[in-house]
Amino acid sequence: MRHLRFYIPLLSLVECCAPFARAQSSASFMVGFGTAHNGANGGGIDDSTFAFCTPGTVTSSGGNCLANPSLGGFFLGFGGDVMLFKHIGIGGEIQTQPARGTYGPLEYRQTFYDVNAIFAPVNNKRVRFELQGGIGGARTSFAINQSYCVGTAVCSSETVSVGNANHFQAHFGAGLSLFVTEHIFVRPQFDLRIVPGFTDQFNSTVVPAGTVWVGYNFGER
């Protein structure tokens, strides 16, 4: 249920613009598969106290300092857009890691979400080339896996949230939609995100990403 709030702005956007889409042009809904990249920031976390430390050292608590990771891996995305006119529209998307990664002694999941203006200089029955620009957020959620045992026979484990890091982001994208049928399309897309403060978790405030979207288009184009 926690992740539903990320989808509310996207659903609201499509609902508000639906009358324009019916009157003028078209709307699309998409699912995407891709990745995003950023290097490690060189820091570490004590696996005993969870304090910041120098990677590879034994800490004053007697624990080990585990290095922070780089950002990568598989991202799953959901998105939608409405072309208010033939060459101008608005859209939104959310991309998240379905599986948590390891962040020192913690687990983490990275999520990006944004709302964009769209300019499509090429938009015909078979191809749509579009440029995107907008704003949104970047959320890094942290958790720890804890195990409990009653005697030696009964053991269980659970993942407990220990906090989130939230940042503003500016988003820029370029994608080429190739229509394989009248309504179904495939869109390779390159994204660039500028995330102030992202060096708290990773190496750079610039996050390049690539996604292949598969979508369905409603209405006239």
N, C-alpha and C positions, 0 to 999 in steps of 0.2 A: 504493500500500500504506500510505502514511503516514496516510491518512484513515480506514483501517479501525478504528483504535483508538477513534475517536469513536462507532462503531456498536456496539462490544462491550457497553457498559453498557445500551444500548437492547435489544439482542438478549437479553442475560442477564435483563433485567427481564421481557420477555415470556415467556421460557422458564420462569422461576421461578413466574410467576403463571398459567401455562396450566392447571394442575390446578384452580385456583379458578374460572377462566373456564368450564371444561367443566362443573363442578359447579353453578355458581351463575348466571352471566350470560353476558357476551360479551367478545370482544376485537376490536380494530380495527387495521388497518394503513392508512397514509395517505401521500400525496405532496402537497406544498404548493408554491404559487407566490405570492411576495409581495415585500415590501421592508421595510427598516428605515432609520431616519433619525437623524442626529446632525450638528451643525454642525462646522465647522473650528475648530481650537483657536487659530488665529492665528499658529502657529509656521511655521518653514520649515527646509529642509535644503539644504545646500551641494551643488550638483551635481558638485563636484570632489572634496571631501573627505568628504562625507556628514555633516558636523558641523551642529549646530543653528545657526540664523542668523535674521536678520530678513528676512521675505519682501520681494522686490522690490529688494534691494540687491546690489551687487557685493561679494563677500566678500574677506577678506584674502588668500585663496589665488588670487584672480583669477577665481573661478567665480561663478555666479549662484545666488542664494538662491531656491529654488522653494517656493511656499506649500504647506502641508499641505492635503489636501482635506477636504470634508465626506463623511459616510457616506450612501450611498443606493444606488440601482440595484436590480437584480433579485437575489432570493434564492430558492434552491431548497431545499425541506425534505423530510425523511423522518421519520415518526413512528409511534407505536403506543400503544395503551392497553388496559388490562384493567379492566372494571367488576367489582369483586369482589362488589358488591351492586348493587341497582338504581340507587341514587343516589350510591354512593361507589366510587371506583376510583383507579388510579395509571396514569401514562403517561410517555412521554419523547419528545423530539424533537431533531433537529439541523437547523439551517438555515445554509446557506453560499452564498457567491457563486460560481457556476460559472466566471465570467470574472474575472481579476484587474483591479483598477483601478489608476490612477496615484497614487502617493503621493510627490510631489516627483520626485526622480530615480529612485525605486524603484517597484516594483509591489507591490500588496498584495491579500490576500484575507481577508475577515472571516467568522468562523464563530461561531455561538452554539449551545450544547447544554445541555439541562436535563432533570431528572427531576422530576415533579410529582405532588402529590395532586390528585384531581379530585372536585368536588362537583357533581352534576347534579340541581338541584331539579325540573327538568322533564325527563322521560325516558319517551317513549311511542313508538308504532310509527312516527310520522312526524317527530317533532321531539325533539331533545335539546339543552337549554341547559345549558352547563357552565361552571364557574368553576375555574381552575387556580392553584396556588401551589406553587413549588418552588425548587430551587437548581440551579446548573450552572456553566458556564464560558463565557468569551468569549476567542477566540483570534484575534489579528491576525498573519498570517504575511507576511513581507516577502521580496522577491526582487529580483534585478537581471538584466536581459537583457544578455548579453555576445555580441559578434560577433567572429569570427576569420576571417582571410583568408590563403590561401597564394598569394602573388603577387596577380594580379588576376582569376584564372580560377575559383578555388575559395573560396567563403565559406560559413560556417555560423554559426548563432547558437544559444544555449542560455540557459535561465532557471535561475539559480543561487540557492538559498535563502541569505539572509543573517541569518535569525533570526526569532524569534517573540515576541510579547507576550501573556502569558496572565493573565487576571483571573477572579476569582470573580464570579458573578452571582446575584442573586435574580430570580425570574421570576414574573409574574402575568399571567393570560390569561382572556379571556372569549370563548366561541364558541357559535355556534348551528348544530347539525347538522341539515340538511334531507334526509330520506331520499327519494330519487327512485325507488328500488325498495325491496324488502324489505331488501336488504343494502348497496346503494350509496348514499353520502351525499356532500353538499357542505357544507363548514363554513367560512363566513367567521369569522375570528378576529382579535381585537385583542389585542396583547401589550404589556406594559411591562416592561422590564428595568432593574434597578438594578445598575450595574457599577462598583464602587469602583476608582479608578485609571484609568478609561477616558479621562480628560482628558489622559493622556500621548499618546493617539493622536487624540482628537477633542475636542469642546467641552464635553460634559456627561456625567455619570455616569448620566443617565436616557435610555434608548433606546426610543422608541415604535416599534411595528412592526405591520404588517397582513399577513395571509396568507389565502389561500383554499385550504383543504385538500380533496382528493378522496380518499375512502377506501372501504374494504370492511369490513363488520362481520360477524363470525362469531358464531354462537350465538344464544340467545334474548335478547330485550330486554323 
